[in-house]
Amino acid sequence: MADQEHDNQAGQPHRPDADVPVEETPMEVEPVRRAASAQFNVSSDVGSAAALREAMDPANRSLADALQMSFRVLQFVIVVLLVLFFFSGFKTVGATQSGVATVWGRIVDKTGLAPGLQMNWPPPIGEFVLFESDGRTVQDQGVFLPISLALEGLERSLQSANNRDELLPGEDGSFLTASGELAHVHVQAKYRIESPVHFLKTIPDAMAGKVVQVAIQRAVVHVGASHELQELMDDFSNEEIQEMVADSAQSVLDGFDSGIKITSVSLLNEVIPPLFIKKISGDYSQAKQTAESRKEMARKNAQDMLITAAGESYADLKALMTSYEDAWSQDSSDADDRLASINAFFDSDQIAGDAARTISTANRFKSLVDQTLGREARRFAGLLPSYRRHPELVIAEKWLEAYGTVMNRPDAEIMYVPEGLGSMGIDISGLESVRDIRRRADLEARERSNAILSGTASDYMLRADEIKLGQAQRQLKIDKDSGSVSGMRKELVEDQNK
């Protein structure tokens, strides 16, 4: 039907449609190269630009919407990037960190950054330069140690040391002391960055450890050159040597305003001579310590003996005796006065120990003699005038007293024999009760004799203000009124008295 209408129209002259404009020159159409993805139907024989634009409006609107969406996404991304760019100027400084903030490469904070959140211009305008400020450690790299000590340790290297060992330059390290002796030491230092601005202006962060290491090595050389080896080993403690090394190294770092502060120096290996000398010096040190301990023990024993002999005031007695000996050897006129001072000291309350015990025993024996033989001597001295007037009467009286004393003894046995028997032998065992009495009397006599010669525990307390018993080292005093003993060991004395 469409074909028929087309034929009818072809037989009639063409009249343009009043609503559709007609181009004077038809639009050239390229030949079809591939199947069209979209087909546009135009009612006129020749397409017009307006109709084509009207057909393309939905595609244009879709493209415009897509471009608008893309632009909005781009705007959002730009805003996000701007926010991120702005926040890139914030930085968190750790508790052990420090550093500075820069703007166009110039340091703007002269005191350094404190721990916490810090703000600066975003890069590349601003920048943070951070580094670890605390807890930095560096060693001297063992430049003062022999290679064997650095590899094997002190104990093993001492065991293998001998008198043929050599220190090879370039391999074995050492330092020279003021006495011209070689010595070894191993040092470690801890430091921190005290002034970040000065530190960054003078030293790269990567070179800080090397700079401190050189300062420590230089300090060891200076300290060694200022003291003899014997001083460093015996006179100075490790803490004093560490302090000297730290002060010397700090002066080097302060000399070029490094901003570094050495917090501590430790000796990983203390100052020692070459290994073989150290090895044989151990025997010497041991012998020296043994001699010192024996000397100390001898002094203690001597002091204990003096205290045992004369109490804690032995020094005063020794001074008096030395003074008397000097006066006697020089035939001085005051020798007797000095001897009297010694006797007065023995009679005073300051004397104690064996001397007090001996004096007490002598006084006890003197008192015993005075009570026995002295009393008899005084009694016979009183009888002397009567004896001179009536000697027979006095003799008879004393004979009867002696006879009565002998016969009144509890162990006396009386035996009666007839007169005129001449000589005779008697084998008598005696009564058992009498023998018991004699044994008890003999034991009591021996005890009295021993008590006189050796004294008792109470002798130590006579004429002494302080007496030491056992290990308590406390004073024992006798109350003058009650006679009781007071002190830490009172119970012991009371038990002895019981």
C-alpha positions in Angstrom: 0.0 0.0 0.0 2.9 2.3 0.7 4.3 1.4 -2.7 1.0 2.2 -4.3 0.8 5.6 -2.7 4.4 6.2 -3.7 3.5 5.4 -7.3 0.5 7.8 -7.2 2.6 10.5 -5.9 5.2 10.0 -8.5 2.7 10.5 -11.3 1.6 13.9 -9.9 3.7 16.9 -9.5 5.3 17.2 -6.1 3.9 19.8 -3.7 5.8 20.6 -0.7 4.1 20.3 2.6 3.3 23.6 4.2 4.5 22.4 7.6 7.8 20.8 6.6 10.5 23.1 5.2 12.3 21.8 2.1 16.0 22.3 1.5 17.0 23.6 -1.8 20.0 21.3 -2.0 19.4 17.9 -0.5 21.9 16.8 2.2 24.5 14.4 1.0 24.2 11.0 2.8 27.3 8.8 3.2 26.9 5.3 2.2 26.1 2.9 5.1 29.3 1.3 6.4 27.7 -0.8 9.2 24.4 -1.6 10.7 22.9 1.4 12.4 22.5 1.2 16.1 19.6 3.6 15.9 17.1 4.4 13.1 15.5 7.7 12.6 12.3 7.9 10.4 11.7 11.2 8.7 8.4 11.8 7.0 9.9 13.9 4.2 12.0 12.6 1.4 14.9 14.9 2.4 15.9 15.2 6.2 16.2 18.6 7.7 18.6 20.0 10.4 15.8 20.9 12.7 14.3 17.5 12.5 17.7 16.0 13.2 18.3 18.3 16.2 14.9 17.4 17.5 15.7 13.7 17.2 19.1 14.3 18.9 17.7 16.2 22.0 17.3 13.1 24.2 20.9 12.1 23.6 22.1 15.6 24.2 20.2 15.8 27.5 21.6 12.4 28.6 25.1 13.6 27.8 24.5 16.9 29.6 23.3 15.0 32.7 26.3 12.8 32.6 28.7 15.7 32.3 27.0 17.5 35.1 27.2 14.5 37.4 30.9 14.1 36.5 31.5 17.8 37.3 29.8 17.4 40.7 32.0 14.3 41.5 35.0 16.3 40.4 34.0 19.1 42.7 33.6 16.7 45.6 37.0 15.2 44.9 38.5 18.6 44.8 37.0 19.5 48.1 38.2 16.2 49.7 41.7 16.9 48.3 41.6 20.4 49.7 40.6 19.1 53.1 43.3 16.5 53.0 45.8 19.1 51.9 44.8 21.3 54.8 45.0 18.5 57.4 48.4 17.4 56.1 49.8 20.4 58.0 49.0 18.6 61.3 51.6 16.2 62.9 51.7 14.2 66.1 55.0 14.4 67.9 55.8 11.3 70.0 56.8 11.3 73.7 60.4 10.5 72.9 60.5 12.6 69.8 61.5 16.2 69.1 62.1 18.4 66.1 61.3 21.7 64.4 58.6 23.1 62.0 59.8 24.9 58.8 58.1 27.3 56.4 59.8 27.4 52.9 62.7 25.7 54.5 63.2 28.2 57.3 62.9 27.1 61.0 60.0 29.1 62.6 60.1 27.6 66.1 63.3 28.4 68.0 62.5 26.2 71.0 61.6 23.0 69.1 58.4 21.0 69.1 56.9 19.6 72.2 55.2 16.1 72.3 51.6 16.2 71.1 49.6 17.4 68.1 51.4 20.2 66.2 50.1 22.3 63.3 52.0 23.9 60.4 51.5 25.0 56.8 50.8 22.1 54.5 53.6 20.8 52.3 55.4 22.0 50.3 55.0 25.3 52.1 55.5 23.9 55.6 57.3 20.8 56.8 58.0 18.9 60.1 61.5 17.6 60.8 61.2 15.0 63.5 63.8 12.7 65.2 64.2 10.6 68.3 65.5 12.9 71.1 65.7 10.5 74.1 67.1 7.0 74.7 70.0 7.2 72.2 72.9 4.9 72.9 76.4 4.7 71.4 79.5 2.7 72.2 83.2 3.4 71.5 83.3 0.5 69.0 85.9 -1.3 71.2 88.7 0.9 69.9 90.4 0.6 73.3 90.2 -3.3 73.5 92.5 -6.0 72.2 90.9 -8.1 69.5 90.9 -11.2 71.7 89.0 -9.4 74.5 86.5 -8.0 72.0 85.8 -11.4 70.5 86.2 -13.9 73.4 85.3 -11.8 76.5 87.4 -11.0 79.5 87.4 -14.4 81.2 88.4 -16.5 78.2 91.0 -14.0 77.0 92.6 -13.9 80.5 92.8 -17.7 80.5 94.6 -17.7 77.1 96.9 -14.7 77.9 100.7 -15.3 78.1 103.9 -13.3 78.2 104.4 -13.6 74.5 101.2 -11.7 73.6 101.6 -8.5 71.5 99.4 -5.5 70.8 99.3 -5.1 67.1 98.5 -1.5 65.9 95.4 -1.4 63.8 94.0 -4.6 65.3 94.4 -4.3 69.1 93.2 -1.1 70.8 94.5 0.6 73.9 95.0 4.1 75.4 98.1 5.7 77.0 98.1 6.8 80.6 100.0 9.6 82.3 102.6 7.1 83.6 103.3 5.8 80.0 101.4 2.5 80.5 98.9 1.0 78.2 95.4 0.3 79.4 92.1 -1.1 78.0 88.5 0.0 78.6 85.1 -0.3 76.9 82.7 2.7 77.2 79.0 3.2 76.4 77.2 6.5 76.4 73.6 7.5 76.5 72.6 10.9 75.1 69.6 13.0 74.1 68.9 16.0 71.9 68.5 19.0 74.2 68.3 21.8 71.6 66.7 20.6 68.4 67.4 23.9 66.6 71.1 23.9 67.3 71.3 20.2 66.6 69.7 20.5 63.1 71.9 23.5 62.3 75.2 21.7 63.1 74.8 18.0 62.8 72.8 15.8 60.4 70.6 13.4 62.3 72.3 10.4 60.7 75.7 11.5 61.9 74.7 12.2 65.6 75.8 8.8 66.8 79.2 9.1 65.1 79.8 12.6 66.5 79.1 11.4 70.1 81.2 8.3 69.5 84.2 10.4 68.5 83.6 12.7 71.5 83.6 9.7 73.9 86.8 8.3 72.4 88.5 11.7 72.7 87.3 11.9 76.3 88.8 8.5 77.2 92.2 9.5 75.7 92.2 12.8 77.7 91.2 11.1 81.0 93.9 8.4 80.5 96.5 11.0 79.7 95.7 12.9 82.8 96.0 10.0 85.3 98.3 7.1 86.0 97.1 3.6 85.5 97.4 2.8 89.2 95.1 5.8 90.0 92.5 4.7 87.5 92.5 1.1 88.9 92.8 1.7 92.6 92.1 5.3 93.6 89.1 6.1 91.4 85.9 4.2 91.4 84.1 3.3 88.2 81.5 6.0 88.9 84.2 8.6 89.2 85.8 7.6 85.9 82.4 7.6 84.2 81.8 11.1 85.4 85.2 12.3 84.2 84.6 10.8 80.7 81.1 12.3 80.5 82.3 15.8 81.5 85.2 15.7 79.0 82.9 14.5 76.2 80.2 17.0 77.0 82.8 19.9 76.8 83.7 18.7 73.2 80.0 18.7 72.2 79.3 22.1 73.8 82.4 23.5 71.9 80.5 23.6 68.6 77.0 24.1 70.0 75.8 20.7 69.0 72.6 20.7 71.1 73.4 17.2 72.4 73.4 16.3 76.1 75.2 13.2 77.4 73.0 11.7 80.1 75.2 8.9 81.3 78.4 7.0 80.6 78.9 3.4 81.7 82.0 1.2 81.6 81.2 -2.1 79.9 84.8 -3.2 80.8 86.5 -1.4 83.6 90.0 0.0 83.2 92.6 -2.9 83.1 96.2 -3.2 82.1 97.2 -5.6 79.2 95.7 -9.0 79.6 98.8 -10.9 80.8 99.6 -8.2 83.4 95.9 -8.4 84.5 96.2 -12.1 84.8 99.3 -12.1 87.0 98.0 -9.1 89.0 95.1 -11.2 90.1 97.5 -13.4 92.1 99.1 -10.3 93.6 95.7 -8.9 94.5 94.6 -12.1 96.1 97.8 -12.3 98.1 97.4 -8.6 99.1 93.9 -9.2 100.2 94.9 -12.2 102.2 97.6 -10.2 103.9 95.2 -7.4 104.7 92.7 -9.8 106.1 95.3 -11.4 108.3 96.5 -8.0 109.5 93.0 -7.0 110.3 92.4 -10.3 112.1 95.7 -9.8 114.1 94.6 -6.3 115.0 91.2 -7.5 116.1 92.8 -10.3 118.1 95.2 -7.9 119.7 92.4 -5.6 120.7 90.4 -8.5 122.0 93.3 -9.6 124.1 93.9 -6.1 125.5 90.2 -5.8 126.3 90.2 -9.2 127.9 93.3 -8.3 129.9 92.3 -4.8 131.1 88.9 -3.9 129.8 87.9 -1.2 127.3 90.1 1.3 129.1 93.3 -0.5 128.2 94.5 2.4 126.1 94.7 4.6 129.2 96.5 1.9 131.1 98.9 1.4 128.2 99.7 5.1 128.1 100.4 5.1 131.9 102.7 2.1 131.6 104.5 3.6 128.6 105.0 6.8 130.5 106.4 4.9 133.5 108.8 2.9 131.3 110.1 6.0 129.7 110.6 7.7 133.1 112.3 4.6 134.5 114.7 4.1 131.5 115.7 7.8 131.7 116.0 7.6 135.5 113.5 10.4 135.9 112.6 11.8 139.3 108.8 11.4 138.7 109.0 7.6 138.0 107.5 6.9 141.4 104.7 9.3 140.8 103.9 7.6 137.4 104.0 4.2 139.1 101.6 5.5 141.7 99.3 6.6 138.9 99.4 3.0 137.6 98.5 1.6 141.0 95.7 4.2 141.4 94.3 3.1 138.0 94.3 -0.5 139.1 92.4 0.5 142.2 89.9 2.5 140.2 86.6 1.4 138.7 88.1 1.7 135.1 90.0 -1.6 135.4 88.3 -4.7 134.1 89.0 -8.1 132.5 91.8 -10.4 133.7 93.5 -7.6 135.6 90.4 -6.9 137.7 90.0 -10.6 138.2 93.6 -11.1 139.3 93.4 -8.1 141.7 90.1 -9.3 143.1 91.6 -12.8 143.6 94.7 -11.3 145.3 92.5 -9.2 147.6 90.4 -12.3 148.4 93.5 -14.2 149.3 94.8 -11.3 151.3 91.6 -11.2 153.2 91.7 -14.9 153.8 95.2 -14.7 155.1 94.2 -11.9 157.3 91.3 -13.8 158.6 93.3 -17.0 159.3 97.0 -16.7 159.8 96.7 -13.0 160.5 94.2 -13.6 163.3 96.4 -16.3 164.8 99.4 -14.0 164.6 97.5 -11.2 166.4 96.3 -13.7 169.0 99.8 -15.0 169.7 101.1 -11.4 169.7 98.6 -10.7 172.5 99.8 -13.8 174.4 103.5 -12.8 174.2 103.5 -10.7 177.4 101.7 -13.4 179.4 104.2 -16.0 178.1 107.1 -13.9 179.2 105.7 -13.8 182.7 104.4 -17.4 183.0 105.7 -19.5 180.2 104.7 -22.9 181.7 101.2 -21.8 182.3 100.7 -20.5 178.8 102.2 -23.6 177.3 100.0 -25.9 179.3 96.9 -23.8 178.4 97.7 -23.9 174.7 98.4 -27.6 174.9 95.1 -28.3 176.4 93.3 -26.1 173.8 95.1 -28.0 171.0 94.2 -31.3 172.6 90.6 -30.3 173.0 90.4 -29.1 169.4 91.8 -32.3 168.1 89.6 -34.5 170.2 86.5 -32.4 169.4 86.8 -33.0 165.7 83.9 -35.1 164.3 86.3 -37.4 162.5 88.5 -38.1 165.6 88.6 -41.7 166.8 89.8 -42.4 170.4 91.5 -45.8 171.1 92.5 -46.9 174.5 95.5 -49.4 174.9 96.9 -50.7 178.2 100.2 -49.3 179.4 103.4 -51.3 179.4 102.8 -53.2 176.2 105.8 -51.6 174.5 105.8 -51.3 170.8 102.9 -52.8 168.9 101.3 -52.5 165.4 97.7 -51.7 164.9 95.8 -52.2 161.6 92.5 -50.4 162.0 90.2 -49.4 159.2 88.1 -47.0 161.2 84.5 -46.3 161.2 82.6 -45.8 157.9 80.9 -42.6 159.2 84.3 -41.2 160.1 85.7 -41.9 156.7 82.7 -40.1 155.1 83.3 -37.1 157.3 87.0 -37.0 156.3 86.1 -37.3 152.6 83.6 -34.4 152.8 86.1 -32.3 154.7 88.8 -33.0 152.1 86.5 -32.0 149.2 85.5 -28.8 151.0 89.1 -27.9 151.5 89.9 -28.4 147.9 86.9 -26.3 146.8 88.0 -23.5 149.1 91.6 -23.7 147.7 90.3 -23.5 144.1 88.0 -20.6 144.9 91.0 -18.8 146.4 93.3 -19.4 143.4 90.8 -19.0 140.6 88.1 -16.8 142.0 84.4 -16.8 140.9 82.3 -15.2 138.3 81.6 -12.3 140.6 85.3 -11.3 140.6 84.9 -9.9 137.0 82.4 -7.4 138.3 84.4 -6.0 141.1 85.9 -2.5 140.4 84.5 -2.4 136.8 81.9 -0.2 135.3 81.1 -2.4 132.4 81.6 -6.1 131.9 80.8 -7.9 128.6 79.4 -11.4 128.7 78.9 -13.5 125.6 78.0 -11.6 122.4 75.5 -9.2 123.8 78.1 -6.4 124.2 76.0 -4.7 126.9 77.1 -3.2 130.2 76.5 -5.0 133.5 76.4 -2.7 136.6 76.1 -3.5 140.3 73.8 -1.3 142.3 75.6 0.0 145.3 72.6 0.0 147.6 70.9 -3.3 146.7 73.9 -5.1 145.1 71.7 -6.3 142.2 73.1 -6.7 138.7 71.4 -4.8 135.9 71.9 -5.3 132.2 70.9 -7.4 129.1 72.3 -10.6 130.6 70.9 -10.2 134.0 69.1 -13.6 133.8 72.4 -15.3 133.0 74.1 -13.8 136.0 71.1 -14.7 138.3 71.3 -18.3 137.0 75.0 -18.5 137.8 74.4 -17.1 141.3 71.7 -19.7 141.9 
